Amino acid sequence: MANKLRVIGGQWRSRILTFTDTPGLRPTPVRIRETLFNWLQYDVVGSRCLDLFAGSGALGIEALSRGAKSVTQVEKDAGACQSLRANKAQLSAQKLQVIEMDVQQFLKRENETFDLVFLDPPFAQGLAEVTCQALAAGAWLADHAKIYIEAERSWVLTDMPDNWQLLKDKQAGDVRYQLLQYQQ
């Protein structure tokens, strides 16, 4: 079964994207996406974005729609990747790269740096903290990079890397979402 989401801003505003019904996949709700992109309004244009646990692709597509230079989406589920590739083709999104791979394996590869990182792992599996540590250890972040984390409402980043600063922290329904900044 296909699910749908609407792009809320930028060149693809109001375009409908479809994605597969995958267990654990929950696209970032519209209200949260609006808040996030209000927070990032001066950071998206020209940025290099990394969308980890891409799922429906909502965050990466929204960033591209709003002027990101490039987006790399990493997702291990084959069905979700098929949907990501179909949406890429539908939008003719040449600046979008879809990588079908486990996020932790991806973060062990030789890396490039990113200006924005979207981190929206499956809830209650301890993946947010592990992924933050891998991002910090692997030099994936450009100076002053912003990191968006979406997790279950009760989640708290207990072992934040020393050079990360919490900028925003909100809750909506069952979701806690934070924006952090990396500084060298």
C-alpha positions as CSV (number, residue, x, y, z in Angstrom):
1,M,0.0,0.0,0.0
2,A,1.3,3.5,-0.9
3,N,1.2,6.4,1.6
4,K,1.3,10.0,0.6
5,L,2.9,13.2,1.8
6,R,2.8,16.8,0.5
7,V,5.9,18.9,0.1
8,I,5.2,22.1,2.1
9,G,7.6,24.7,0.7
10,G,9.9,25.7,-2.1
11,Q,10.0,24.8,-5.8
12,W,8.0,21.5,-5.3
13,R,5.5,23.0,-2.9
14,S,2.2,21.1,-2.9
15,R,3.7,18.2,-4.9
16,I,2.5,14.8,-3.6
17,L,5.0,12.1,-3.0
18,T,4.3,8.4,-2.3
19,F,6.1,5.9,-0.1
20,T,5.7,2.3,0.8
21,D,4.0,1.1,4.0
22,T,7.1,-0.1,5.8
23,P,7.0,-1.2,9.5
24,G,8.3,1.6,11.8
25,L,8.3,4.2,9.0
26,R,6.6,7.4,10.2
27,P,7.2,10.5,8.1
28,T,7.8,13.8,10.0
29,P,4.4,15.4,10.5
30,V,3.6,18.6,8.6
31,R,3.5,20.7,11.7
32,I,7.0,19.6,12.8
33,R,8.4,20.0,9.3
34,E,7.1,23.5,9.2
35,T,8.7,24.3,12.5
36,L,12.0,22.7,11.5
37,F,12.3,24.6,8.2
38,N,11.4,27.8,10.0
39,W,14.3,27.1,12.3
40,L,16.5,26.4,9.2
41,Q,15.2,29.2,6.9
42,Y,18.7,30.8,6.6
43,D,20.6,27.5,6.5
44,V,19.1,25.5,3.7
45,V,19.9,27.4,0.5
46,G,23.2,26.1,-0.9
47,S,23.7,23.5,1.9
48,R,24.9,19.9,1.6
49,C,22.4,17.7,3.4
50,L,22.6,14.2,4.8
51,D,19.3,12.5,5.5
52,L,19.9,9.5,7.7
53,F,17.2,6.9,8.1
54,A,15.5,8.7,5.2
55,G,12.3,6.6,5.3
56,S,9.7,8.5,3.3
57,G,12.3,11.1,2.2
58,A,10.2,14.0,3.5
59,L,13.1,15.9,5.1
60,G,15.6,15.6,2.3
61,I,13.0,16.4,-0.4
62,E,11.8,19.4,1.6
63,A,15.5,20.7,1.8
64,L,16.1,20.2,-1.9
65,S,12.8,21.9,-2.7
66,R,13.9,24.9,-0.6
67,G,17.3,25.3,-2.4
68,A,19.8,22.8,-0.8
69,K,22.8,22.2,-3.0
70,S,22.6,18.5,-2.6
71,V,20.9,15.8,-0.5
72,T,22.2,12.3,0.3
73,Q,19.5,10.0,1.6
74,V,20.6,6.8,3.5
75,E,18.0,4.1,4.1
76,K,18.4,0.4,4.5
77,D,14.9,-0.8,3.7
78,A,14.7,-1.9,0.0
79,G,11.0,-0.9,-0.3
80,A,11.6,2.5,1.1
81,C,14.6,3.0,-1.2
82,Q,12.4,2.0,-4.2
83,S,10.0,4.8,-3.2
84,L,12.8,7.3,-2.7
85,R,14.1,6.5,-6.2
86,A,10.6,6.8,-7.7
87,N,10.1,10.2,-6.0
88,K,13.5,11.3,-7.2
89,A,12.5,10.4,-10.8
90,Q,9.1,12.0,-10.5
91,L,10.7,15.3,-9.4
92,S,13.7,15.0,-11.7
93,A,15.8,15.7,-8.6
94,Q,19.3,15.5,-10.0
95,K,20.9,16.7,-6.8
96,L,19.4,13.8,-4.8
97,Q,21.4,10.7,-4.1
98,V,19.8,7.6,-2.6
99,I,22.0,5.1,-0.9
100,E,20.6,1.7,0.2
101,M,22.7,0.9,3.2
102,D,22.5,0.6,7.0
103,V,23.3,4.0,8.5
104,Q,26.0,2.7,10.8
105,Q,27.8,1.0,7.9
106,F,27.5,4.2,5.9
107,L,29.1,6.2,8.7
108,K,32.1,3.9,8.7
109,R,32.9,4.8,5.1
110,E,35.2,7.5,3.8
111,N,33.2,10.6,4.2
112,E,32.5,14.1,3.0
113,T,31.3,16.9,5.2
114,F,27.7,18.1,5.4
115,D,26.1,21.4,6.5
116,L,22.8,19.9,7.6
117,V,22.1,16.4,8.9
118,F,18.6,15.0,9.4
119,L,18.5,12.2,11.9
120,D,15.2,10.4,12.3
121,P,15.8,6.8,13.3
122,P,13.2,4.2,14.3
123,F,12.0,5.0,17.8
124,A,13.2,3.2,21.0
125,Q,16.1,1.3,19.4
126,G,18.9,3.5,20.8
127,L,20.0,4.5,17.3
128,A,19.9,8.3,17.8
129,E,22.7,8.4,20.3
130,V,24.9,5.8,18.5
131,T,24.5,7.8,15.3
132,C,25.4,11.1,16.9
133,Q,28.6,9.6,18.3
134,A,29.4,8.1,14.8
135,L,28.8,11.5,13.2
136,A,31.1,13.2,15.7
137,A,33.8,10.6,15.5
138,G,33.8,10.5,11.7
139,A,34.2,14.2,10.9
140,W,31.0,14.2,8.8
141,L,30.1,17.7,9.9
142,A,31.2,21.0,8.4
143,D,31.9,23.8,10.9
144,H,28.7,25.2,12.2
145,A,26.7,22.3,10.7
146,K,23.2,21.9,12.1
147,I,21.9,18.5,13.2
148,Y,18.2,17.8,13.5
149,I,17.2,14.8,15.7
150,E,13.7,13.4,15.8
151,A,13.0,10.7,18.5
152,E,10.4,9.4,20.9
153,R,9.1,11.9,23.3
154,S,10.9,10.4,26.3
155,W,14.3,10.5,24.6
156,V,17.2,12.5,26.0
157,L,20.6,12.9,24.4
158,T,22.6,11.9,27.5
159,D,26.1,11.8,25.9
160,M,26.1,14.8,23.5
161,P,29.5,15.4,21.8
162,D,31.4,18.2,23.5
163,N,31.4,20.5,20.5
164,W,27.6,20.2,19.9
165,Q,25.3,22.9,21.2
166,L,21.6,22.5,21.7
167,L,19.7,25.3,19.8
168,K,16.1,24.2,19.9
169,D,14.2,21.5,21.8
170,K,10.4,20.9,21.3
171,Q,7.8,18.2,21.7
172,A,4.7,17.4,19.7
173,G,2.5,14.4,20.4
174,D,4.8,11.3,20.8
175,V,7.8,13.1,19.2
176,R,10.7,15.1,20.6
177,Y,12.7,17.0,18.1
178,Q,15.9,19.0,18.6
179,L,18.2,21.2,16.6
180,L,21.9,21.2,17.5
181,Q,24.9,22.9,16.1
182,Y,28.4,21.6,15.6
183,Q,31.4,23.9,16.2
184,Q,35.0,22.9,15.6
